[in-house]
Amino acid sequence: MPRRLKERFPLKVKSLILYQGKSLLTRGVEATLGIPDLVPPVAIVGPPDIREEVAPFGDRARWLLEGETLMDNVMRGAEYLGWKHSFLLVSPDLPLATSDDFARFLASVPPEAEMCVPVIRKEDFVAAFP
């Protein structure tokens, strides 16, 4: 976690920072589970510190122990989901993202695409979130 965040939020895990009364992780999971046509469970890869935050979602979300690298984490989630379907990789540091935002993004993905990444111009981001 960046030093400035550590000073303001004395937590070991950034996704446990509270925003409007909920952790970033909980907000992300709720937004993901609200996507129409999503077939639970969602795989949540992270340190043991987040396990309790995942528990209230029951069988709709599954905590998986993080690996050493970001790619290890992606692979653990994909392997848990069985590589059977396409999947959406969501970072918990998007507290304002909604189920509708994710659904619109998914609807824009061409069926033949192997991977899609949303790109937002800095100017657009700063205009929306000054």
GIFEN-V383399 format. One record per backbone hydrogen bond with DSSP energy under -1.0 kcal/mol. NH is the residue of the N-H (numbers start at 1). CO is the residue of the C=O. Records with the same first field share a line. If there is no record, write none. Layout:
NH = CO  CO
This chain:
6 = 2
7 = 3
8 = 4
9 = 5
11 = 9
16 = 13
17 = 14
19 = 22
22 = 19
24 = 17
25 = 15
27 = 23
28 = 24
29 = 25
30 = 26
31 = 27
32 = 28
33 = 29
34 = 30
35 = 32
38 = 35
42 = 60
44 = 62
46 = 64
50 = 47
51 = 48
54 = 50
55 = 51
57 = 54
58 = 55
60 = 57
61 = 58
62 = 42
64 = 44
66 = 46
73 = 69
74 = 70
75 = 71
76 = 72
77 = 73
78 = 74
79 = 75
80 = 76
81 = 77
83 = 78
97 = 94
102 = 98
103 = 99
104 = 100
105 = 101
106 = 102
107 = 103
108 = 104
109 = 106
113 = 110
125 = 121
126 = 122
127 = 123
128 = 124
129 = 125
